[in-house]
């Protein structure tokens, strides 16, 4: 039988400069809200909030 895909790949975008710095995945059945993490941005050279963007292929 075919299995449903429950995890989705997504990009993480810096809220300060707008660059996509990270790629991660999340379980879309358990976590409905958008993911927000505090990560290091190489372009800003400091820790900033990164928000989830659209799915990646």
PDBQT receptor file of N, H, CA, C and O in Angstrom, charges set to zero:
ATOM      1  N   UNK A   1       0.818  -1.176   0.000  1.00  0.00    +0.000 N 
ATOM      2  CA  UNK A   1       0.000   0.000   0.000  1.00  0.00    +0.000 C 
ATOM      3  C   UNK A   1       0.869   1.249   0.000  1.00  0.00    +0.000 C 
ATOM      4  O   UNK A   1       1.990   1.248   0.509  1.00  0.00    +0.000 OA
ATOM      5  N   UNK A   2       0.342   2.286  -0.566  1.00  0.00    +0.000 N 
ATOM      6  H   UNK A   2      -0.568   2.287  -0.979  1.00  0.00    +0.000 HD
ATOM      7  CA  UNK A   2       1.048   3.567  -0.573  1.00  0.00    +0.000 C 
ATOM      8  C   UNK A   2       0.884   4.248   0.778  1.00  0.00    +0.000 C 
ATOM      9  O   UNK A   2      -0.178   4.185   1.397  1.00  0.00    +0.000 OA
ATOM     10  N   UNK A   3       1.961   4.903   1.225  1.00  0.00    +0.000 N 
ATOM     11  H   UNK A   3       2.824   4.954   0.722  1.00  0.00    +0.000 HD
ATOM     12  CA  UNK A   3       1.928   5.600   2.504  1.00  0.00    +0.000 C 
ATOM     13  C   UNK A   3       1.729   7.088   2.272  1.00  0.00    +0.000 C 
ATOM     14  O   UNK A   3       2.218   7.640   1.286  1.00  0.00    +0.000 OA
ATOM     15  N   UNK A   4       1.011   7.735   3.180  1.00  0.00    +0.000 N 
ATOM     16  H   UNK A   4       0.614   7.287   3.980  1.00  0.00    +0.000 HD
ATOM     17  CA  UNK A   4       0.875   9.178   3.123  1.00  0.00    +0.000 C 
ATOM     18  C   UNK A   4       2.156   9.819   3.626  1.00  0.00    +0.000 C 
ATOM     19  O   UNK A   4       2.764   9.343   4.585  1.00  0.00    +0.000 OA
ATOM     20  N   UNK A   5       2.554  10.880   2.990  1.00  0.00    +0.000 N 
ATOM     21  H   UNK A   5       2.060  11.267   2.212  1.00  0.00    +0.000 HD
ATOM     22  CA  UNK A   5       3.733  11.605   3.434  1.00  0.00    +0.000 C 
ATOM     23  C   UNK A   5       3.301  12.591   4.502  1.00  0.00    +0.000 C 
ATOM     24  O   UNK A   5       2.478  13.471   4.251  1.00  0.00    +0.000 OA
ATOM     25  N   UNK A   6       3.864  12.438   5.708  1.00  0.00    +0.000 N 
ATOM     26  H   UNK A   6       4.532  11.723   5.912  1.00  0.00    +0.000 HD
ATOM     27  CA  UNK A   6       3.465  13.299   6.814  1.00  0.00    +0.000 C 
ATOM     28  C   UNK A   6       4.468  14.409   7.073  1.00  0.00    +0.000 C 
ATOM     29  O   UNK A   6       4.139  15.383   7.749  1.00  0.00    +0.000 OA
ATOM     30  N   UNK A   7       5.692  14.289   6.550  1.00  0.00    +0.000 N 
ATOM     31  H   UNK A   7       5.960  13.498   6.000  1.00  0.00    +0.000 HD
ATOM     32  CA  UNK A   7       6.686  15.331   6.758  1.00  0.00    +0.000 C 
ATOM     33  C   UNK A   7       6.846  16.139   5.482  1.00  0.00    +0.000 C 
ATOM     34  O   UNK A   7       6.758  15.600   4.379  1.00  0.00    +0.000 OA
ATOM     35  N   UNK A   8       7.078  17.423   5.637  1.00  0.00    +0.000 N 
ATOM     36  H   UNK A   8       7.150  17.861   6.533  1.00  0.00    +0.000 HD
ATOM     37  CA  UNK A   8       7.246  18.314   4.503  1.00  0.00    +0.000 C 
ATOM     38  C   UNK A   8       8.565  19.061   4.645  1.00  0.00    +0.000 C 
ATOM     39  O   UNK A   8       8.913  19.506   5.739  1.00  0.00    +0.000 OA
ATOM     40  N   UNK A   9       9.307  19.200   3.538  1.00  0.00    +0.000 N 
ATOM     41  H   UNK A   9       9.025  18.838   2.649  1.00  0.00    +0.000 HD
ATOM     42  CA  UNK A   9      10.519  20.005   3.543  1.00  0.00    +0.000 C 
ATOM     43  C   UNK A   9      10.117  21.465   3.413  1.00  0.00    +0.000 C 
ATOM     44  O   UNK A   9       9.207  21.814   2.660  1.00  0.00    +0.000 OA
ATOM     45  N   UNK A  10      10.818  22.315   4.166  1.00  0.00    +0.000 N 
ATOM     46  H   UNK A  10      11.557  22.032   4.778  1.00  0.00    +0.000 HD
ATOM     47  CA  UNK A  10      10.532  23.732   4.097  1.00  0.00    +0.000 C 
ATOM     48  C   UNK A  10      11.797  24.535   4.299  1.00  0.00    +0.000 C 
ATOM     49  O   UNK A  10      12.764  24.053   4.888  1.00  0.00    +0.000 OA
ATOM     50  N   UNK A  11      11.788  25.755   3.810  1.00  0.00    +0.000 N 
ATOM     51  H   UNK A  11      11.002  26.147   3.331  1.00  0.00    +0.000 HD
ATOM     52  CA  UNK A  11      12.928  26.649   3.947  1.00  0.00    +0.000 C 
ATOM     53  C   UNK A  11      12.721  27.596   5.101  1.00  0.00    +0.000 C 
ATOM     54  O   UNK A  11      11.590  27.946   5.439  1.00  0.00    +0.000 OA
ATOM     55  N   UNK A  12      13.827  28.014   5.708  1.00  0.00    +0.000 N 
ATOM     56  H   UNK A  12      14.746  27.730   5.433  1.00  0.00    +0.000 HD
ATOM     57  CA  UNK A  12      13.781  28.971   6.803  1.00  0.00    +0.000 C 
ATOM     58  C   UNK A  12      14.375  30.288   6.313  1.00  0.00    +0.000 C 
ATOM     59  O   UNK A  12      15.505  30.319   5.825  1.00  0.00    +0.000 OA
ATOM     60  N   UNK A  13      13.604  31.390   6.445  1.00  0.00    +0.000 N 
ATOM     61  H   UNK A  13      12.686  31.365   6.841  1.00  0.00    +0.000 HD
ATOM     62  CA  UNK A  13      14.006  32.694   5.938  1.00  0.00    +0.000 C 
ATOM     63  C   UNK A  13      14.270  33.635   7.109  1.00  0.00    +0.000 C 
ATOM     64  O   UNK A  13      13.495  33.687   8.064  1.00  0.00    +0.000 OA
ATOM     65  N   UNK A  14      15.366  34.373   7.025  1.00  0.00    +0.000 N 
ATOM     66  H   UNK A  14      15.996  34.331   6.249  1.00  0.00    +0.000 HD
ATOM     67  CA  UNK A  14      15.722  35.357   8.048  1.00  0.00    +0.000 C 
ATOM     68  C   UNK A  14      14.713  36.501   8.003  1.00  0.00    +0.000 C 
ATOM     69  O   UNK A  14      14.376  36.991   6.925  1.00  0.00    +0.000 OA
ATOM     70  N   UNK A  15      14.228  36.927   9.177  1.00  0.00    +0.000 N 
ATOM     71  H   UNK A  15      14.502  36.529  10.052  1.00  0.00    +0.000 HD
ATOM     72  CA  UNK A  15      13.247  38.011   9.224  1.00  0.00    +0.000 C 
ATOM     73  C   UNK A  15      13.899  39.374   9.033  1.00  0.00    +0.000 C 
ATOM     74  O   UNK A  15      13.211  40.336   8.692  1.00  0.00    +0.000 OA
ATOM     75  N   UNK A  16      15.221  39.482   9.246  1.00  0.00    +0.000 N 
ATOM     76  H   UNK A  16      15.780  38.701   9.524  1.00  0.00    +0.000 HD
ATOM     77  CA  UNK A  16      15.909  40.764   9.120  1.00  0.00    +0.000 C 
ATOM     78  C   UNK A  16      16.316  41.032   7.672  1.00  0.00    +0.000 C 
ATOM     79  O   UNK A  16      15.955  42.065   7.109  1.00  0.00    +0.000 OA
ATOM     80  N   UNK A  17      17.068  40.105   7.065  1.00  0.00    +0.000 N 
ATOM     81  H   UNK A  17      17.361  39.266   7.522  1.00  0.00    +0.000 HD
ATOM     82  CA  UNK A  17      17.591  40.354   5.717  1.00  0.00    +0.000 C 
ATOM     83  C   UNK A  17      16.793  39.659   4.620  1.00  0.00    +0.000 C 
ATOM     84  O   UNK A  17      16.901  40.049   3.458  1.00  0.00    +0.000 OA
ATOM     85  N   UNK A  18      15.995  38.639   4.947  1.00  0.00    +0.000 N 
ATOM     86  H   UNK A  18      15.908  38.322   5.891  1.00  0.00    +0.000 HD
ATOM     87  CA  UNK A  18      15.156  37.975   3.959  1.00  0.00    +0.000 C 
ATOM     88  C   UNK A  18      15.831  36.861   3.183  1.00  0.00    +0.000 C 
ATOM     89  O   UNK A  18      15.251  36.347   2.227  1.00  0.00    +0.000 OA
ATOM     90  N   UNK A  19      17.039  36.470   3.564  1.00  0.00    +0.000 N 
ATOM     91  H   UNK A  19      17.511  36.887   4.341  1.00  0.00    +0.000 HD
ATOM     92  CA  UNK A  19      17.742  35.385   2.877  1.00  0.00    +0.000 C 
ATOM     93  C   UNK A  19      17.309  34.037   3.414  1.00  0.00    +0.000 C 
ATOM     94  O   UNK A  19      17.063  33.879   4.609  1.00  0.00    +0.000 OA
ATOM     95  N   UNK A  20      17.217  33.057   2.508  1.00  0.00    +0.000 N 
ATOM     96  H   UNK A  20      17.417  33.185   1.536  1.00  0.00    +0.000 HD
ATOM     97  CA  UNK A  20      16.890  31.689   2.898  1.00  0.00    +0.000 C 
ATOM     98  C   UNK A  20      18.188  30.991   3.281  1.00  0.00    +0.000 C 
ATOM     99  O   UNK A  20      19.044  30.749   2.430  1.00  0.00    +0.000 OA
ATOM    100  N   UNK A  21      18.330  30.667   4.563  1.00  0.00    +0.000 N 
ATOM    101  H   UNK A  21      17.634  30.863   5.254  1.00  0.00    +0.000 HD
ATOM    102  CA  UNK A  21      19.588  30.133   5.081  1.00  0.00    +0.000 C 
ATOM    103  C   UNK A  21      19.531  28.655   5.430  1.00  0.00    +0.000 C 
ATOM    104  O   UNK A  21      20.555  27.976   5.360  1.00  0.00    +0.000 OA
ATOM    105  N   UNK A  22      18.377  28.139   5.800  1.00  0.00    +0.000 N 
ATOM    106  H   UNK A  22      17.545  28.690   5.857  1.00  0.00    +0.000 HD
ATOM    107  CA  UNK A  22      18.280  26.775   6.296  1.00  0.00    +0.000 C 
ATOM    108  C   UNK A  22      17.159  26.017   5.596  1.00  0.00    +0.000 C 
ATOM    109  O   UNK A  22      16.190  26.613   5.126  1.00  0.00    +0.000 OA
ATOM    110  N   UNK A  23      17.303  24.703   5.532  1.00  0.00    +0.000 N 
ATOM    111  H   UNK A  23      18.091  24.219   5.914  1.00  0.00    +0.000 HD
ATOM    112  CA  UNK A  23      16.267  23.802   5.040  1.00  0.00    +0.000 C 
ATOM    113  C   UNK A  23      16.014  22.788   6.139  1.00  0.00    +0.000 C 
ATOM    114  O   UNK A  23      16.957  22.209   6.679  1.00  0.00    +0.000 OA
ATOM    115  N   UNK A  24      14.753  22.568   6.475  1.00  0.00    +0.000 N 
ATOM    116  H   UNK A  24      13.987  23.038   6.037  1.00  0.00    +0.000 HD
ATOM    117  CA  UNK A  24      14.393  21.640   7.535  1.00  0.00    +0.000 C 
ATOM    118  C   UNK A  24      13.104  20.936   7.151  1.00  0.00    +0.000 C 
ATOM    119  O   UNK A  24      12.552  21.188   6.080  1.00  0.00    +0.000 OA
ATOM    120  N   UNK A  25      12.626  20.068   8.007  1.00  0.00    +0.000 N 
ATOM    121  H   UNK A  25      13.074  19.863   8.877  1.00  0.00    +0.000 HD
ATOM    122  CA  UNK A  25      11.364  19.380   7.756  1.00  0.00    +0.000 C 
ATOM    123  C   UNK A  25      10.554  19.370   9.042  1.00  0.00    +0.000 C 
ATOM    124  O   UNK A  25      11.100  19.483  10.140  1.00  0.00    +0.000 OA
ATOM    125  N   UNK A  26       9.241  19.234   8.888  1.00  0.00    +0.000 N 
ATOM    126  H   UNK A  26       8.797  19.142   7.997  1.00  0.00    +0.000 HD
ATOM    127  CA  UNK A  26       8.372  19.148  10.050  1.00  0.00    +0.000 C 
ATOM    128  C   UNK A  26       7.214  18.228   9.736  1.00  0.00    +0.000 C 
ATOM    129  O   UNK A  26       6.863  18.024   8.575  1.00  0.00    +0.000 OA
ATOM    130  N   UNK A  27       6.625  17.677  10.780  1.00  0.00    +0.000 N 
ATOM    131  H   UNK A  27       6.911  17.843  11.724  1.00  0.00    +0.000 HD
ATOM    132  CA  UNK A  27       5.471  16.813  10.647  1.00  0.00    +0.000 C 
ATOM    133  C   UNK A  27       4.239  17.701  10.514  1.00  0.00    +0.000 C 
ATOM    134  O   UNK A  27       3.849  18.376  11.467  1.00  0.00    +0.000 OA
ATOM    135  N   UNK A  28       3.631  17.699   9.336  1.00  0.00    +0.000 N 
ATOM    136  H   UNK A  28       3.947  17.151   8.562  1.00  0.00    +0.000 HD
ATOM    137  CA  UNK A  28       2.523  18.624   9.099  1.00  0.00    +0.000 C 
ATOM    138  C   UNK A  28       1.220  18.183   9.753  1.00  0.00    +0.000 C 
ATOM    139  O   UNK A  28       0.281  18.975   9.829  1.00  0.00    +0.000 OA
ATOM    140  N   UNK A  29       1.138  16.950  10.224  1.00  0.00    +0.000 N 
ATOM    141  H   UNK A  29       1.901  16.307  10.162  1.00  0.00    +0.000 HD
ATOM    142  CA  UNK A  29      -0.052  16.506  10.929  1.00  0.00    +0.000 C 
ATOM    143  C   UNK A  29      -0.040  16.938  12.390  1.00  0.00    +0.000 C 
ATOM    144  O   UNK A  29      -1.095  17.241  12.948  1.00  0.00    +0.000 OA
ATOM    145  N   UNK A  30       1.128  16.971  13.015  1.00  0.00    +0.000 N 
ATOM    146  H   UNK A  30       1.985  16.724  12.561  1.00  0.00    +0.000 HD
ATOM    147  CA  UNK A  30       1.240  17.340  14.423  1.00  0.00    +0.000 C 
ATOM    148  C   UNK A  30       1.358  18.849  14.621  1.00  0.00    +0.000 C 
ATOM    149  O   UNK A  30       0.811  19.385  15.584  1.00  0.00    +0.000 OA
ATOM    150  N   UNK A  31       2.063  19.543  13.727  1.00  0.00    +0.000 N 
ATOM    151  H   UNK A  31       2.507  19.108  12.944  1.00  0.00    +0.000 HD
ATOM    152  CA  UNK A  31       2.329  20.975  13.873  1.00  0.00    +0.000 C 
ATOM    153  C   UNK A  31       1.635  21.743  12.762  1.00  0.00    +0.000 C 
ATOM    154  O   UNK A  31       2.110  21.766  11.626  1.00  0.00    +0.000 OA
ATOM    155  N   UNK A  32       0.522  22.365  13.082  1.00  0.00    +0.000 N 
ATOM    156  H   UNK A  32       0.136  22.347  14.004  1.00  0.00    +0.000 HD
ATOM    157  CA  UNK A  32      -0.237  23.122  12.086  1.00  0.00    +0.000 C 
ATOM    158  C   UNK A  32       0.285  24.539  11.913  1.00  0.00    +0.000 C 
ATOM    159  O   UNK A  32       0.229  25.084  10.811  1.00  0.00    +0.000 OA
ATOM    160  N   UNK A  33       0.801  25.157  13.000  1.00  0.00    +0.000 N 
ATOM    161  H   UNK A  33       0.846  24.715  13.895  1.00  0.00    +0.000 HD
ATOM    162  CA  UNK A  33       1.254  26.540  12.925  1.00  0.00    +0.000 C 
ATOM    163  C   UNK A  33       2.621  26.633  12.270  1.00  0.00    +0.000 C 
ATOM    164  O   UNK A  33       3.342  25.640  12.170  1.00  0.00    +0.000 OA
ATOM    165  N   UNK A  34       2.974  27.841  11.823  1.00  0.00    +0.000 N 
ATOM    166  H   UNK A  34       2.388  28.647  11.904  1.00  0.00    +0.000 HD
ATOM    167  CA  UNK A  34       4.260  28.051  11.170  1.00  0.00    +0.000 C 
ATOM    168  C   UNK A  34       5.391  27.979  12.186  1.00  0.00    +0.000 C 
ATOM    169  O   UNK A  34       5.244  28.395  13.335  1.00  0.00    +0.000 OA
ATOM    170  N   UNK A  35       6.511  27.450  11.743  1.00  0.00    +0.000 N 
ATOM    171  H   UNK A  35       6.631  27.112  10.809  1.00  0.00    +0.000 HD
ATOM    172  CA  UNK A  35       7.673  27.249  12.589  1.00  0.00    +0.000 C 
ATOM    173  C   UNK A  35       8.508  28.523  12.639  1.00  0.00    +0.000 C 
ATOM    174  O   UNK A  35       8.795  29.113  11.597  1.00  0.00    +0.000 OA
ATOM    175  N   UNK A  36       8.903  28.956  13.836  1.00  0.00    +0.000 N 
ATOM    176  H   UNK A  36       8.670  28.477  14.682  1.00  0.00    +0.000 HD
ATOM    177  CA  UNK A  36       9.769  30.118  14.029  1.00  0.00    +0.000 C 
ATOM    178  C   UNK A  36      10.889  29.703  14.968  1.00  0.00    +0.000 C 
ATOM    179  O   UNK A  36      10.639  29.300  16.104  1.00  0.00    +0.000 OA
ATOM    180  N   UNK A  37      12.140  29.803  14.488  1.00  0.00    +0.000 N 
ATOM    181  H   UNK A  37      12.343  30.130  13.565  1.00  0.00    +0.000 HD
ATOM    182  CA  UNK A  37      13.301  29.419  15.284  1.00  0.00    +0.000 C 
ATOM    183  C   UNK A  37      14.315  30.549  15.300  1.00  0.00    +0.000 C 
ATOM    184  O   UNK A  37      14.390  31.339  14.359  1.00  0.00    +0.000 OA
ATOM    185  N   UNK A  38      15.084  30.622  16.356  1.00  0.00    +0.000 N 
ATOM    186  H   UNK A  38      15.023  29.980  17.121  1.00  0.00    +0.000 HD
ATOM    187  CA  UNK A  38      16.159  31.588  16.442  1.00  0.00    +0.000 C 
ATOM    188  C   UNK A  38      17.432  30.887  15.979  1.00  0.00    +0.000 C 
ATOM    189  O   UNK A  38      17.938  29.990  16.653  1.00  0.00    +0.000 OA
ATOM    190  N   UNK A  39      17.949  31.308  14.812  1.00  0.00    +0.000 N 
ATOM    191  H   UNK A  39      17.537  32.037  14.264  1.00  0.00    +0.000 HD
ATOM    192  CA  UNK A  39      19.106  30.671  14.188  1.00  0.00    +0.000 C 
ATOM    193  C   UNK A  39      20.149  31.736  13.853  1.00  0.00    +0.000 C 
ATOM    194  O   UNK A  39      19.857  32.931  13.892  1.00  0.00    +0.000 OA
ATOM    195  N   UNK A  40      21.370  31.298  13.522  1.00  0.00    +0.000 N 
ATOM    196  H   UNK A  40      21.608  30.327  13.491  1.00  0.00    +0.000 HD
ATOM    197  CA  UNK A  40      22.441  32.208  13.132  1.00  0.00    +0.000 C 
ATOM    198  C   UNK A  40      22.331  32.511  11.649  1.00  0.00    +0.000 C 
ATOM    199  O   UNK A  40      22.236  31.596  10.831  1.00  0.00    +0.000 OA
ATOM    200  N   UNK A  41      22.344  33.798  11.295  1.00  0.00    +0.000 N 
ATOM    201  H   UNK A  41      22.421  34.541  11.960  1.00  0.00    +0.000 HD
ATOM    202  CA  UNK A  41      22.308  34.231   9.900  1.00  0.00    +0.000 C 
ATOM    203  C   UNK A  41      23.720  34.634   9.486  1.00  0.00    +0.000 C 
ATOM    204  O   UNK A  41      24.333  35.497  10.116  1.00  0.00    +0.000 OA
ATOM    205  N   UNK A  42      24.235  34.015   8.432  1.00  0.00    +0.000 N 
ATOM    206  H   UNK A  42      23.737  33.314   7.919  1.00  0.00    +0.000 HD
ATOM    207  CA  UNK A  42      25.588  34.324   7.970  1.00  0.00    +0.000 C 
ATOM    208  C   UNK A  42      25.681  35.715   7.374  1.00  0.00    +0.000 C 
ATOM    209  O   UNK A  42      26.736  36.345   7.439  1.00  0.00    +0.000 OA
ATOM    210  N   UNK A  43      24.604  36.199   6.798  1.00  0.00    +0.000 N 
ATOM    211  H   UNK A  43      23.746  35.687   6.745  1.00  0.00    +0.000 HD
ATOM    212  CA  UNK A  43      24.617  37.501   6.142  1.00  0.00    +0.000 C 
ATOM    213  C   UNK A  43      24.532  38.644   7.162  1.00  0.00    +0.000 C 
ATOM    214  O   UNK A  43      25.208  39.662   7.008  1.00  0.00    +0.000 OA
ATOM    215  N   UNK A  44      23.717  38.481   8.186  1.00  0.00    +0.000 N 
ATOM    216  H   UNK A  44      23.168  37.655   8.311  1.00  0.00    +0.000 HD
ATOM    217  CA  UNK A  44      23.594  39.492   9.249  1.00  0.00    +0.000 C 
ATOM    218  C   UNK A  44      24.697  39.355  10.291  1.00  0.00    +0.000 C 
ATOM    219  O   UNK A  44      24.999  40.305  11.013  1.00  0.00    +0.000 OA
ATOM    220  N   UNK A  45      25.295  38.177  10.367  1.00  0.00    +0.000 N 
ATOM    221  H   UNK A  45      25.050  37.405   9.781  1.00  0.00    +0.000 HD
ATOM    222  CA  UNK A  45      26.330  37.825  11.344  1.00  0.00    +0.000 C 
ATOM    223  C   UNK A  45      25.845  37.954  12.781  1.00  0.00    +0.000 C 
ATOM    224  O   UNK A  45      26.569  38.439  13.651  1.00  0.00    +0.000 OA
ATOM    225  N   UNK A  46      24.597  37.510  13.025  1.00  0.00    +0.000 N 
ATOM    226  H   UNK A  46      24.009  37.116  12.319  1.00  0.00    +0.000 HD
ATOM    227  CA  UNK A  46      24.054  37.471  14.375  1.00  0.00    +0.000 C 
ATOM    228  C   UNK A  46      22.885  36.498  14.408  1.00  0.00    +0.000 C 
ATOM    229  O   UNK A  46      22.414  36.049  13.364  1.00  0.00    +0.000 OA
ATOM    230  N   UNK A  47      22.422  36.177  15.602  1.00  0.00    +0.000 N 
ATOM    231  H   UNK A  47      22.805  36.543  16.451  1.00  0.00    +0.000 HD
ATOM    232  CA  UNK A  47      21.282  35.289  15.766  1.00  0.00    +0.000 C 
ATOM    233  C   UNK A  47      20.000  36.080  15.550  1.00  0.00    +0.000 C 
ATOM    234  O   UNK A  47      19.773  37.091  16.214  1.00  0.00    +0.000 OA
ATOM    235  N   UNK A  48      19.164  35.624  14.625  1.00  0.00    +0.000 N 
ATOM    236  H   UNK A  48      19.348  34.802  14.086  1.00  0.00    +0.000 HD
ATOM    237  CA  UNK A  48      17.898  36.280  14.325  1.00  0.00    +0.000 C 
ATOM    238  C   UNK A  48      16.803  35.228  14.229  1.00  0.00    +0.000 C 
ATOM    239  O   UNK A  48      17.087  34.032  14.172  1.00  0.00    +0.000 OA
ATOM    240  N   UNK A  49      15.554  35.674  14.210  1.00  0.00    +0.000 N 
ATOM    241  H   UNK A  49      15.324  36.646  14.256  1.00  0.00    +0.000 HD
ATOM    242  CA  UNK A  49      14.436  34.745  14.026  1.00  0.00    +0.000 C 
ATOM    243  C   UNK A  49      14.343  34.347  12.567  1.00  0.00    +0.000 C 
ATOM    244  O   UNK A  49      14.472  35.180  11.669  1.00  0.00    +0.000 OA
ATOM    245  N   UNK A  50      14.119  33.065  12.344  1.00  0.00    +0.000 N 
ATOM    246  H   UNK A  50      14.015  32.388  13.073  1.00  0.00    +0.000 HD
ATOM    247  CA  UNK A  50      13.914  32.532  10.998  1.00  0.00    +0.000 C 
ATOM    248  C   UNK A  50      12.517  31.928  10.957  1.00  0.00    +0.000 C 
ATOM    249  O   UNK A  50      12.140  31.153  11.836  1.00  0.00    +0.000 OA
ATOM    250  N   UNK A  51      11.749  32.291   9.925  1.00  0.00    +0.000 N 
ATOM    251  H   UNK A  51      12.055  32.920   9.211  1.00  0.00    +0.000 HD
ATOM    252  CA  UNK A  51      10.378  31.800   9.795  1.00  0.00    +0.000 C 
ATOM    253  C   UNK A  51      10.277  30.818   8.641  1.00  0.00    +0.000 C 
ATOM    254  O   UNK A  51      11.067  30.845   7.698  1.00  0.00    +0.000 OA
ATOM    255  N   UNK A  52       9.294  29.965   8.743  1.00  0.00    +0.000 N 
ATOM    256  H   UNK A  52       8.651  29.944   9.509  1.00  0.00    +0.000 HD
ATOM    257  CA  UNK A  52       9.029  28.945   7.735  1.00  0.00    +0.000 C 
ATOM    258  C   UNK A  52       8.471  29.581   6.455  1.00  0.00    +0.000 C 
ATOM    259  O   UNK A  52       7.674  30.518   6.509  1.00  0.00    +0.000 OA
ATOM    260  N   UNK A  53       8.905  29.053   5.302  1.00  0.00    +0.000 N 
ATOM    261  H   UNK A  53       9.552  28.292   5.257  1.00  0.00    +0.000 HD
ATOM    262  CA  UNK A  53       8.364  29.478   4.015  1.00  0.00    +0.000 C 
ATOM    263  C   UNK A  53       7.714  28.278   3.338  1.00  0.00    +0.000 C 
ATOM    264  O   UNK A  53       7.454  27.265   3.987  1.00  0.00    +0.000 OA
ATOM    265  N   UNK A  54       7.454  28.384   2.058  1.00  0.00    +0.000 N 
ATOM    266  H   UNK A  54       7.665  29.208   1.531  1.00  0.00    +0.000 HD
ATOM    267  CA  UNK A  54       6.768  27.335   1.309  1.00  0.00    +0.000 C 
ATOM    268  C   UNK A  54       7.571  26.034   1.262  1.00  0.00    +0.000 C 
ATOM    269  O   UNK A  54       8.758  25.997   1.587  1.00  0.00    +0.000 OA
ATOM    270  N   UNK A  55       6.893  24.988   0.852  1.00  0.00    +0.000 N 
ATOM    271  H   UNK A  55       5.929  25.018   0.587  1.00  0.00    +0.000 HD
ATOM    272  CA  UNK A  55       7.519  23.670   0.766  1.00  0.00    +0.000 C 
ATOM    273  C   UNK A  55       8.586  23.661  -0.336  1.00  0.00    +0.000 C 
ATOM    274  O   UNK A  55       8.478  24.385  -1.325  1.00  0.00    +0.000 OA
ATOM    275  N   UNK A  56       9.590  22.850  -0.152  1.00  0.00    +0.000 N 
ATOM    276  H   UNK A  56       9.678  22.262   0.651  1.00  0.00    +0.000 HD
ATOM    277  CA  UNK A  56      10.616  22.639  -1.158  1.00  0.00    +0.000 C 
ATOM    278  C   UNK A  56      10.409  21.276  -1.795  1.00  0.00    +0.000 C 
ATOM    279  O   UNK A  56       9.821  20.389  -1.177  1.00  0.00    +0.000 OA
ATOM    280  N   UNK A  57      10.873  21.102  -2.994  1.00  0.00    +0.000 N 
ATOM    281  H   UNK A  57      11.350  21.823  -3.496  1.00  0.00    +0.000 HD
ATOM    282  CA  UNK A  57      10.716  19.807  -3.678  1.00  0.00    +0.000 C 
ATOM    283  C   UNK A  57      11.937  18.958  -3.517  1.00  0.00    +0.000 C 
ATOM    284  O   UNK A  57      11.982  17.838  -4.025  1.00  0.00    +0.000 OA
TER     285      UNK A  57
